[in-house]
Amino acid sequence: MKTFTAGLALAAALGLAACTNNARNESAEAGNAIAADTEATMDNAAGDVEGASEEAFGSAERSMDNTGDSIERGADRTGDAIGNAADDAADATGEALQDAGNALKD
């Protein structure tokens, strides 16, 4: 009976030892999987942030370009209006001087 009990105890001890190694291996594999998932998630998040930043900077750049173009068009229209007003004033002054000259001749 002692031999049977000793054999059973030995078999149980070997079974626990094997189970412990198996559990360690599975725990290590699970840890590696978690680490890989975490790294992939961080890589994806970094890529998302980079993409969003590039899109935001591109949008800001386009907006600034459009604003600059609008200012330039407005300045051109203002310059044209000032030029036309100056021409009109010069024409009116010339006509007034001509009328004054004609009045003096008479």
C-alpha positions as CSV (number, residue, x, y, z in Angstrom):
1,M,0.0,0.0,0.0
2,K,2.9,2.3,0.8
3,T,4.2,1.8,-2.7
4,F,0.9,2.6,-4.3
5,T,0.5,5.7,-2.2
6,A,4.0,6.8,-2.9
7,G,3.4,6.2,-6.7
8,L,0.1,8.1,-6.5
9,A,1.8,11.0,-4.7
10,L,4.6,11.0,-7.3
11,A,2.1,11.0,-10.1
12,A,0.2,13.9,-8.5
13,A,3.4,15.9,-8.0
14,L,4.5,15.4,-11.6
15,G,1.0,16.3,-12.7
16,L,1.1,19.6,-10.7
17,A,4.6,20.3,-11.9
18,A,3.5,19.9,-15.5
19,C,0.4,21.9,-14.9
20,T,2.5,24.7,-13.3
21,N,4.8,24.8,-16.4
22,N,1.8,24.8,-18.7
23,A,0.2,27.6,-16.7
24,R,3.4,29.6,-16.8
25,N,3.7,29.1,-20.6
26,E,0.1,30.2,-21.1
27,S,0.5,33.2,-18.8
28,A,3.6,34.2,-20.7
29,E,1.8,33.8,-24.0
30,A,-1.1,35.8,-22.8
31,G,1.3,38.6,-21.5
32,N,3.0,38.6,-24.9
33,A,-0.4,38.9,-26.7
34,I,-1.4,41.8,-24.4
35,A,1.9,43.5,-25.1
36,A,1.5,43.1,-28.8
37,D,-2.1,44.4,-28.7
38,T,-1.1,47.4,-26.6
39,E,1.7,48.2,-29.1
40,A,-0.6,47.9,-32.1
41,T,-3.1,50.1,-30.4
42,M,-0.5,52.8,-29.6
43,D,0.8,52.6,-33.2
44,N,-2.8,53.1,-34.5
45,A,-3.4,56.0,-32.1
46,A,-0.2,57.7,-33.1
47,G,-1.0,57.3,-36.8
48,D,-4.5,58.7,-36.1
49,V,-3.1,61.7,-34.3
50,E,-0.6,62.3,-37.0
51,G,-3.2,62.1,-39.8
52,A,-5.6,64.4,-37.9
53,S,-2.7,66.9,-37.4
54,E,-1.8,66.9,-41.0
55,E,-5.4,67.4,-42.0
56,A,-5.8,70.3,-39.6
57,F,-2.6,72.0,-40.7
58,G,-3.6,71.5,-44.4
59,S,-7.0,73.0,-43.7
60,A,-5.5,76.0,-41.9
61,E,-3.1,76.5,-44.7
62,R,-5.9,76.5,-47.3
63,S,-7.9,78.9,-45.2
64,M,-5.0,81.3,-44.9
65,D,-4.4,81.1,-48.7
66,N,-8.0,81.8,-49.4
67,T,-8.0,84.7,-46.9
68,G,-4.9,86.1,-48.6
69,D,-6.5,85.8,-52.0
70,S,-9.6,87.6,-50.8
71,I,-7.6,90.4,-49.3
72,E,-5.7,90.7,-52.6
73,R,-8.9,90.9,-54.6
74,G,-10.3,93.4,-52.2
75,A,-7.2,95.6,-52.5
76,D,-7.3,95.4,-56.3
77,R,-11.0,96.5,-56.3
78,T,-10.2,99.3,-53.8
79,G,-7.3,100.4,-56.0
80,D,-9.5,100.4,-59.1
81,A,-12.2,102.4,-57.3
82,I,-9.6,105.0,-56.1
83,G,-8.1,105.2,-59.6
84,N,-11.6,105.7,-61.1
85,A,-12.5,108.3,-58.5
86,A,-9.2,110.2,-59.2
87,D,-9.9,110.1,-62.9
88,D,-13.4,111.4,-62.4
89,A,-12.1,114.2,-60.2
90,A,-9.4,115.1,-62.7
91,D,-12.0,115.1,-65.5
92,A,-14.3,117.3,-63.4
93,T,-11.5,119.7,-62.5
94,G,-10.4,119.9,-66.1
95,E,-14.0,120.7,-67.2
96,A,-14.3,123.3,-64.5
97,L,-11.0,124.9,-65.6
98,Q,-12.1,124.8,-69.2
99,D,-15.4,126.4,-68.3
100,A,-13.6,129.1,-66.3
101,G,-11.3,129.8,-69.2
102,N,-14.2,130.1,-71.6
103,A,-16.0,132.5,-69.2
104,L,-12.9,134.7,-69.1
105,K,-12.7,134.8,-72.9
106,D,-16.1,136.2,-73.3
